[in-house]
Amino acid sequence: MTNLKNITNHYQQMINGELQKYHCNEWKMDIYFRITYPFKVESKIVEYQSQGLVVDALVQSIIAKALDAEGKRLFTDADRITLMQEADPAVIIKVAGAINNAKVNLAKEQIAKE
C-alpha cells in the first residue's frame, strides 16, 4: 500500500466513523459531530481565526459541524445572526469547545486505556 493510500484510508475512517455526541443542557439538545472535517469546512473557521475574529470562528464551528443524529447539519448559515446576537456566549464557547476538541479528548481516552 502506498503512503498516500494509507493517508486517505485513515482520513476515510475518521470522516466516516461513528458520530460523537455532546448533550447541551442549556439548549436541551444533543449535538452530534465528527472527529474530523475536510479542509473545505475548516477553511472558513481558520480564516476567521487568522483575522482575529474568535467569536465568528466559534459560531462558524457550530454552524458547520453541529449535526443531528442522522448526520445532517443542525444550523444553516442564516442562523449566524441569531447565534451571534441571541445565544449565551458561555454556551457558544462550551459547545464549540466540545466539537473542536473532540480529537484531543479521543486521544486522551485512548492513552488512558493503554
C-alpha positions, 0 to 999 in steps of 0.5 A: 500500500502506498503512503498516500493510500494509507493517508486517505484510508485513515482520513476515510475512517475518521470522516466516516466513523461513528458520530460523537455526541455532546448533550447541551443542557442549556439548549436541551439538545444533543449535538452530534459531530465528527472527529474530523472535517475536510479542509473545505469546512475548516477553511472558513473557521481558520480564516476567521481565526487568522483575522482575529475574529474568535467569536465568528470562528466559534459560531462558524464551528457550530454552524458547520459541524453541529449535526443531528443524529442522522448526520445532517447539519443542525444550523444553516448559515442564516442562523449566524445572526441569531447565534451571534446576537441571541445565544449565551456566549458561555454556551457558544464557547462550551459547545464549540469547545466540545466539537473542536476538541473532540480529537484531543479528548479521543486521544486522551481516552485512548492513552488512558486505556493503554 
